[in-house]
Amino acid sequence: MARGWESKSVEQQQEQPTGAEAAAAGAASAEERHKQRLIANLQLKRQQILDTKTSHPARRSALQQALEDCERELGALGQTV
């Protein structure tokens, strides 16, 4: 009877992912979460730029450049604007 319990324990251990596999899966999901945070931050920054009103030409030019940078970074991350 003791052998039956041991063999089930061994089967369960073999079915569970190893530490390296679990770490790889965790790293992939961590990278995906990081990418999603970057996208959310860039979208927020883009919206703040669009909401900013100014009549000063230099400020408007700086905002336009910042908007283009945000949109370029979003495009690199696979997001369309």
BAFI-3210 file (N, C-alpha, C; in Angstrom, 3 decimals, decimal comma, padded with zeros to 6 digits):
// residues 81
n [1|2|3|4|5|6|7|8|9|10|11|12|13|14|15|16|17|18|19|20|21|22|23|24|25|26|27|28|29|30|31|32|33|34|35|36|37|38|39|40|41|42|43|44|45|46|47|48|49|50|51|52|53|54|55|56|57|58|59|60|61|62|63|64|65|66|67|68|69|70|71|72|73|74|75|76|77|78|79|80|81]
n.u [000,815|001,970|003,641|001,886|000,964|003,366|003,972|001,917|002,555|004,961|004,051|002,473|004,439|005,875|004,036|003,763|005,002|008,484|010,855|012,264|010,604|008,309|009,349|010,011|007,482|006,404|008,106|007,495|004,840|005,259|006,711|004,746|002,871|004,395|004,685|001,999|001,573|003,329|002,087|-000,392|000,484|001,640|-000,620|-002,129|-000,422|-000,461|-003,160|-003,249|-001,571|-003,073|-005,235|-004,191|-004,236|-002,917|-001,611|000,831|003,439|005,921|005,469|003,337|004,622|006,412|004,587|003,449|005,636|006,051|003,659|003,951|006,150|005,033|003,080|004,721|006,138|003,993|003,213|005,463|005,116|003,029|000,509|-002,258|-003,139]
n.v [-001,187|001,217|001,637|002,276|004,820|006,195|005,970|007,437|009,943|010,379|010,424|012,728|014,645|014,462|015,403|018,058|021,302|021,912|023,799|025,527|025,619|026,760|029,199|030,304|030,587|032,383|034,548|035,233|036,050|038,157|039,865|040,427|041,757|043,994|045,146|045,782|047,707|049,702|050,385|051,343|053,569|055,124|055,624|057,132|059,332|060,287|061,048|063,097|064,950|065,542|066,774|069,118|072,578|075,257|078,384|079,255|079,176|077,766|076,047|074,595|073,322|071,688|070,038|068,776|067,307|065,622|064,188|062,836|061,240|059,603|058,241|056,899|055,178|053,677|052,444|050,863|049,068|047,665|048,786|050,519|053,870]
n.w [000,000|000,664|-001,461|-003,509|-002,818|-002,984|-005,718|-006,859|-005,903|-007,218|-009,854|-009,774|-009,294|-011,650|-013,468|-012,769|-013,655|-014,101|-012,139|-013,866|-016,118|-015,001|-014,174|-016,640|-017,775|-015,942|-016,348|-018,958|-018,677|-016,962|-018,587|-020,458|-018,851|-018,204|-020,733|-021,258|-019,262|-020,151|-022,568|-021,621|-020,144|-022,180|-023,767|-021,986|-021,660|-024,284|-024,510|-022,599|-023,809|-026,089|-024,872|-023,942|-024,213|-026,027|-027,130|-027,736|-030,043|-029,803|-027,677|-028,711|-030,823|-029,393|-028,079|-030,290|-031,224|-029,027|-029,113|-031,555|-030,869|-028,851|-030,358|-032,147|-030,443|-029,429|-031,804|-032,237|-030,195|-031,114|-031,119|-032,448|-033,218]
ca.u [000,000|002,843|004,161|000,848|000,993|004,609|003,912|001,050|003,316|005,931|003,285|002,093|005,637|006,250|003,066|003,950|006,120|009,710|011,118|012,681|009,418|007,450|010,004|009,888|006,102|006,244|008,835|006,728|003,678|005,769|007,039|003,481|002,309|005,222|004,313|000,674|001,734|003,928|001,051|-001,359|001,132|001,774|-001,949|-002,484|000,406|-000,976|-004,418|-002,934|-001,032|-004,192|-006,116|-003,509|-004,531|-001,929|-001,529|002,239|003,956|006,994|004,834|002,557|005,590|006,910|003,505|003,317|006,756|005,785|002,587|004,550|006,973|004,121|002,466|005,777|006,385|002,825|003,313|006,514|004,576|001,948|-000,773|-002,625|-003,732]
ca.v [000,000|002,380|001,858|002,931|006,246|006,757|006,071|008,569|011,158|010,533|010,843|014,133|015,462|014,463|016,212|019,471|021,908|022,065|025,182|026,303|025,851|027,701|030,502|030,817|031,023|033,585|035,638|035,640|036,813|039,409|040,718|040,865|042,779|045,192|045,733|046,380|048,938|050,703|050,820|052,163|054,844|055,905|056,078|058,206|060,485|060,792|061,737|064,346|065,880|065,992|067,625|070,364|073,708|076,330|079,237|079,588|078,330|076,872|075,009|073,754|072,493|070,678|069,082|067,986|066,360|064,629|063,354|061,954|060,256|058,644|057,416|056,034|054,142|052,798|051,638|049,862|048,072|046,971|049,458|051,542|055,050]
ca.w [000,000|000,691|-002,811|-004,296|-002,500|-003,515|-007,176|-007,184|-005,624|-008,308|-011,034|-009,604|-009,447|-013,056|-014,189|-012,429|-014,393|-013,335|-011,738|-015,037|-016,945|-014,290|-014,217|-018,007|-017,941|-015,130|-016,989|-020,137|-018,249|-016,397|-019,734|-021,042|-017,952|-018,367|-022,024|-021,111|-018,472|-021,045|-023,504|-020,891|-019,821|-023,414|-024,167|-021,072|-022,015|-025,560|-024,251|-021,905|-024,813|-026,925|-024,074|-023,605|-025,109|-025,955|-028,311|-027,930|-031,129|-029,356|-026,847|-029,619|-031,537|-028,459|-027,880|-031,513|-031,233|-027,986|-029,621|-032,559|-030,155|-028,214|-031,388|-032,696|-029,435|-029,430|-033,019|-032,022|-029,278|-031,787|-030,878|-033,417|-032,585]
c.u [000,861|003,397|003,134|000,829|002,239|004,534|002,993|001,769|004,318|005,223|002,902|003,287|006,055|005,308|003,243|005,111|007,340|009,910|011,487|011,483|008,488|008,042|009,883|008,471|005,850|006,936|008,075|005,523|004,112|006,123|005,768|002,825|003,073|004,851|002,952|000,725|002,335|002,885|000,044|-000,777|001,265|000,424|-002,427|-001,711|-000,099|-002,268|-004,190|-002,392|-002,164|-005,120|-005,500|-003,808|-003,462|-001,955|-000,086|002,842|005,045|006,418|004,041|003,476|006,132|005,845|003,317|004,422|006,541|004,682|003,113|005,408|006,101|003,522|003,477|006,049|005,205|002,836|004,364|006,046|003,374|000,576|-001,034|-003,303|-004,789]
c.v [001,255|002,683|002,563|004,430|006,893|006,928|007,216|009,884|011,428|010,993|012,311|015,050|015,541|015,330|017,699|020,038|022,047|023,530|026,058|026,614|026,870|029,103|031,123|031,323|032,298|034,782|036,144|036,470|038,140|040,381|041,261|041,936|044,087|045,907|046,415|047,665|050,048|051,263|051,728|053,532|055,717|056,425|057,223|059,479|061,126|061,577|063,067|065,389|066,428|066,938|068,985|071,419|074,775|077,136|079,618|078,633|077,346|075,728|074,050|072,802|071,371|069,609|068,187|066,929|065,252|063,672|062,362|060,878|059,186|057,699|056,457|054,879|053,162|051,881|050,546|048,751|047,336|047,567|050,476|052,683|055,639]
c.w [000,000|-000,692|-003,697|-004,060|-003,077|-005,018|-007,591|-006,946|-006,745|-009,568|-010,941|-009,798|-010,908|-013,882|-013,927|-013,234|-013,494|-012,993|-012,923|-015,927|-016,292|-014,323|-015,603|-018,257|-017,149|-015,747|-018,201|-019,720|-017,613|-017,513|-020,371|-020,175|-018,086|-019,667|-021,933|-020,289|-019,331|-021,998|-022,809|-020,560|-021,058|-023,894|-023,276|-021,412|-023,309|-025,343|-023,527|-022,877|-025,665|-026,176|-023,747|-024,668|-024,921|-027,244|-028,619|-028,967|-030,680|-028,526|-027,722|-030,390|-030,647|-028,206|-029,105|-031,598|-030,196|-028,433|-030,658|-031,909|-029,503|-029,247|-032,018|-031,731|-029,362|-030,657|-032,881|-031,096|-029,877|-031,576|-031,975|-032,690|-033,455]
res [m|a|r|g|w|e|s|k|s|v|e|q|q|q|e|q|p|t|g|a|e|a|a|a|a|g|a|a|s|a|e|e|r|h|k|q|r|l|i|a|n|l|q|l|k|r|q|q|i|l|d|t|k|t|s|h|p|a|r|r|s|a|l|q|q|a|l|e|d|c|e|r|e|l|g|a|l|g|q|t|v]
***
